[in-house]
Amino acid sequence: MAKRKLKSGADAHEFTKEDAAKGGRARAESFQERRQAAEHAAGEQLVSGLEKALKRLEAMLDSENQQVAFRAVSTYLDRALGKAALPAQGGRMDVARAEAVAIARDEHAVKTAAEVPAAREMVARLVERRAQEIAAGKGTADRLIPHDLSE
């Protein structure tokens, strides 16, 4: 393949994979810098807004309006001590997501531990029945479990 020429007649630069990779790395670095700057600015704005919100909440604690003061106290206590929860089904209290996942895993493990032996016993009975059918000449050994699963 002939080398490309510029209008001036000089040889044009051959664009290589390394050149493309350099450009990609430069774009990624530039994007990362812009992203970090935006996150930093958002963090500063959040902090200043949080300070303003806390000052407003503190002012609302001293409100003459009892409803406003009660809501401010409730919000303040919920944030400081955690939100109060009423007993739900089974007497459980409101729990964090991680605790809920742990509870669900424990319940699943208990349920599985209770159901697995019965399921294994049923499969063993079905396999035994199929073996008896094959021994009696009622079928071939191409299927482990009989077509009719009712016992």
C-alpha positions in Angstrom: 0.0 0.0 0.0 1.4 3.4 -1.0 2.0 6.0 1.7 -0.5 8.7 2.0 0.8 12.2 1.1 -0.1 15.5 2.6 -1.0 18.5 0.4 2.5 19.7 0.9 3.8 16.4 -0.6 5.2 15.1 2.7 4.5 11.6 4.0 1.4 11.5 6.2 1.6 10.0 9.7 0.5 6.3 9.9 -2.2 6.1 12.6 -1.3 3.1 14.8 -3.1 1.2 17.5 -0.7 2.7 20.0 -1.8 6.2 18.8 -5.5 5.2 19.3 -4.7 3.8 22.8 -2.9 7.1 23.8 -5.9 9.1 22.7 -8.2 6.8 24.6 -6.1 7.0 27.8 -6.0 10.8 27.5 -9.8 11.0 27.0 -10.4 8.7 30.0 -8.0 10.7 32.2 -9.7 14.0 31.2 -13.2 12.4 31.9 -12.0 11.2 35.3 -10.7 14.6 36.2 -14.0 16.3 35.2 -15.9 13.7 37.1 -13.9 14.1 40.3 -14.2 17.9 40.1 -18.0 17.6 39.7 -18.2 15.1 42.6 -16.2 17.5 44.8 -18.4 20.5 43.9 -21.5 18.4 44.6 -20.1 17.3 48.0 -19.4 20.9 48.9 -22.9 22.0 47.9 -24.3 19.1 49.9 -22.4 20.0 53.0 -23.5 23.7 52.8 -27.1 22.6 52.3 -26.8 20.2 55.2 -25.6 22.9 57.5 -28.5 25.2 56.4 -31.0 22.3 56.9 -29.7 21.6 60.4 -29.9 25.3 61.4 -33.5 25.4 60.1 -34.4 22.2 61.9 -33.0 23.6 65.2 -35.0 26.8 64.7 -38.1 24.7 64.1 -37.5 23.0 67.5 -38.3 26.3 69.2 -41.4 27.0 67.1 -44.5 28.4 68.7 -46.6 26.1 66.5 -46.8 22.8 68.3 -47.3 20.8 65.1 -44.1 22.2 63.6 -42.2 21.7 66.8 -43.4 18.1 67.2 -42.4 17.3 63.5 -39.0 18.9 64.1 -38.4 16.9 67.3 -39.6 13.7 65.6 -37.3 14.2 62.7 -34.4 15.2 64.9 -34.8 12.1 67.1 -35.3 9.8 64.1 -32.0 11.0 62.7 -30.1 10.9 66.0 -31.5 7.7 67.5 -32.9 5.8 64.6 -36.5 5.6 63.5 -38.8 4.0 65.9 -40.6 0.9 64.5 -43.8 -0.9 65.5 -43.8 -4.6 65.7 -44.7 -6.2 62.4 -45.8 -9.7 61.5 -44.3 -12.2 63.8 -43.3 -9.5 66.2 -40.3 -8.3 64.2 -39.1 -4.7 64.5 -38.0 -2.6 61.6 -34.6 -3.7 60.5 -31.8 -2.5 58.2 -31.4 -4.1 54.7 -28.4 -6.1 55.8 -30.2 -7.5 58.7 -33.2 -8.3 56.5 -31.0 -10.2 54.1 -29.4 -12.2 57.0 -32.9 -13.0 58.4 -34.1 -14.2 55.0 -31.0 -16.4 54.5 -31.5 -17.9 57.9 -35.2 -18.6 57.2 -34.3 -20.1 53.8 -31.6 -22.3 55.4 -34.1 -23.6 58.0 -36.8 -24.2 55.4 -34.3 -26.0 53.1 -33.0 -28.1 56.0 -36.6 -29.1 56.7 -37.6 -29.8 53.1 -34.5 -31.5 51.7 -34.7 -34.8 53.6 -38.4 -35.3 52.5 -37.5 -34.5 48.9 -34.6 -36.9 48.9 -36.8 -39.6 50.4 -39.4 -39.0 47.7 -36.8 -39.2 44.9 -35.4 -42.4 46.4 -38.9 -43.9 46.4 -39.5 -42.9 42.8 -36.1 -44.3 41.7 -36.8 -47.5 43.6 -40.3 -47.8 42.0 -38.7 -47.3 38.6 -36.1 -49.9 39.3 -38.9 -52.4 40.2 -40.7 -51.5 36.9 -37.6 -52.2 34.9 -37.0 -55.4 36.8 -40.6 -56.5 36.0 -40.0 -55.7 32.3 -42.4 -52.8 32.2 -39.9 -50.4 30.7 -36.3 -49.6 29.7 -33.5 -48.1 31.7 -33.5 -44.9 29.6 -35.4 -43.0 32.3 -34.4 -42.8 36.0 -37.8 -41.5 37.2 -41.2 -42.9 36.1 -43.5 -40.8 33.9 -46.2 -41.0 36.6 -44.8 -39.2 39.7 -47.9 -40.0 41.9 -47.2 -42.6 44.5 
